[in-house]
């Protein structure tokens, strides 16, 4: 195998997403589904606490804890409008971040 082919396959492997699981964030006030969290690399040492602002009732959800790398997905009736991330603390090789998502109606 040529060196360029090896490099391409290695880069592709690094960017592949693993289907760790899905987490649907729901509004605690009105019960609507707000965001779809796909955990793509559960072994990555990142701890995230994610909350959403509901476009239906304008209330924030309680923060949920997600371990690993993730992607945000849209749902049938809402989409991601704004994402604000604050890294709070470092703990060795792992870090914790607080993420606030504002969703909007489609």
N, C-alpha and C positions, 0 to 999 in steps of 0.2 A: 504494500500500500504506500502510495506517495505521501510525503510529509504534509502537503496541503490537505489531502483527504483526511489524514489523522487529525489535523488541527480542526477541520470543519466538523468532524464527528464529535470531537471533544467539546467544542463550543455548543453544538446542538444538544449534547447530553446535559450540559450545565444549565440550559434554558428550558429543558422539558419540565412540564408541570406534572406533579404526582397528584392524584385525586385523593387527598387525605380525608376530606369530608366536607360537607356543606353546613353552614349555620345560617339560618334565616333570622334576621333581626326583626322583631315585632314591636310595635308601639305598646307600652304597658298601659296606656290610657284608653286607646280606642281599638287595639287589637289588630291594626292593619300591618301587613308585611311591608317592610321598608327597604331592606337591602339583603343581598345574597352574598355571603362570605364563602369563598372557595379556599380551603386550606390546601396550598399547592406543594409546600415543602415543610411537613410537620417537624422534621429534624433540625431545621435551622433554629438557632438559639435566639429567638425574638419573642418577647411577651408583649402582646398588645391588649389594651383595654379600649374597646370600641363602643361608642354611643352614637345614636342617630337623632336628628331633629325630624319630627314627624310633620309632613306638609298638610296632613288632615286636621290635626288638633294643635299644632305648634308647641308640642311638649317633647322633651328629651327622654330617650329611653335610658334605663339603667345601663351602666357599662358592663359589657360582657368580656370575658377573658379569652383570648385566642393565642395559642402557642404555635409558633412557626410562621413561615412566610405565607402570605395569602393574596388573593386578588378579589376585588370588589365586582359584583355582578348586578345587573339591573333586574328588576322584576316586571311583571306584566303592567302594573299601573304606576310604578314609581321608578325614578332613575336617580343616579348620584349627581348632585349639583356641585358641591364644594366638599373638599376633604382637608381638614386641618390636623397636622400631626405635631405633637410635642414630645421630644425625647426627655424623659424625666431623670433617669438614673442609669448608671452602668454598674453591672455586677459581674465582674470578671469578663468572660466572653459573651455573656448574655446581656441584652439591654431591654429596658421596658419603655414602651411608648404609649401615649394616650392619643387616641384618634377620635375626632368628632366628624361625623358625616352629616351633611345637610342634603336631604332628598327632596325631589320635586315631583309633582304629578306629571304624567306623560300626556 
